[in-house]
Amino acid sequence: MHPSCVREIILKGLSLSYLWAFASLYHQTPGLYGDEGILPVRNTLKCDDTPLRCSVSGNPPTALHLSQLVSLSPSQTMEAGLLVGMLVAALSFAFVFLRNTLSYLVMWYLYLSFVQVGGDFLSFQWDTLLLEAGFLAILLAPIRIFRRPTTKWLPQDNVNIFLFRWLAFRLMFVSGIVKLLIQDPTWWKLTALHYHFNSQCIPTPLAWYAHQLPGFVKQFSVAATFVILIFLSLFMLSPSKHLRHAHMGYSLQVVQHSAVMRDRHQLRCSPCCNV
């Protein structure tokens, strides 16, 4: 596949991920970060001044510090920022000329601002993953603001796409290794799925049926998870396109993530690029 095609697929995928993330957070903002919410955002801002003065004083400058300039409360500014993020994400997904560095810089900074004040609700690995992938998208996206669709190969495309492959490899490999390093006997004995389906957070209705599977099926699934995450993820870094496309470095990763999404309400950003 031509690098420019892969570039567009990655950028569209991240625009969709941002849109999903902003929309989900917007729906939950009043209950989580509103003035009467669980964690009012006005109490988590570390600086009440403008973003520039906050950065000078050593505090992280977030987009929410603009609330004083627009005469809105911090929670209202957060909701407005989420609406802006959804708009930019939707437009960049729909129109190729808006898939540029500026669009992804805006989305990345907005989500970073929300993570900085989000506390425990925005401190999960998928929030960090979206920020990491989103930062790489800033490098991958063309710099020119308004551009026409082009199949022109850019010299930096291969480097940027490799960075996405490295991110995907690191995510998969570490996800597998950490299960063994924590020295939990259920992982070493391949019995983790005996307890996982009925103890995980936000399960889907299908998780109940997965819990009823025979023990040997669940043990085989744990073993397959280790093979896919630890060993087959190495193919993502292979210099040979044939190995990356041999349904080992990528396809089984998709199968594994599909199984996770089947049993748990979780949307992951996994840019497994194999070109």
Buried (B, 14 or more C-beta within 10 A) or exposed (E): EEBBEBBBBBBBBBBBBBBBBBBEBBEBBBEBBBEEBEBBBBEBBEBEBBBEEBBEEEBBBBBBBBBBEEEBBBBBBBBBBBEBBBEBBBBBBEEBBBBBBBBBBBBBBBBBBBBBBBBEBBEEEBBEBBBBBBBBBBBBBBEEEEBEEEEEEBEEBEEBBBBBBBBBBBBBBBBBEEBEEEEEEBBEEBBBBBEBBEEBEEBBEBBEEBBEBEEEEBBBBBEBBBBBBBEBBBBBBBEEEEBBBBEBBBBBBEEBBEBEEEBBEBEEBBBBBBB
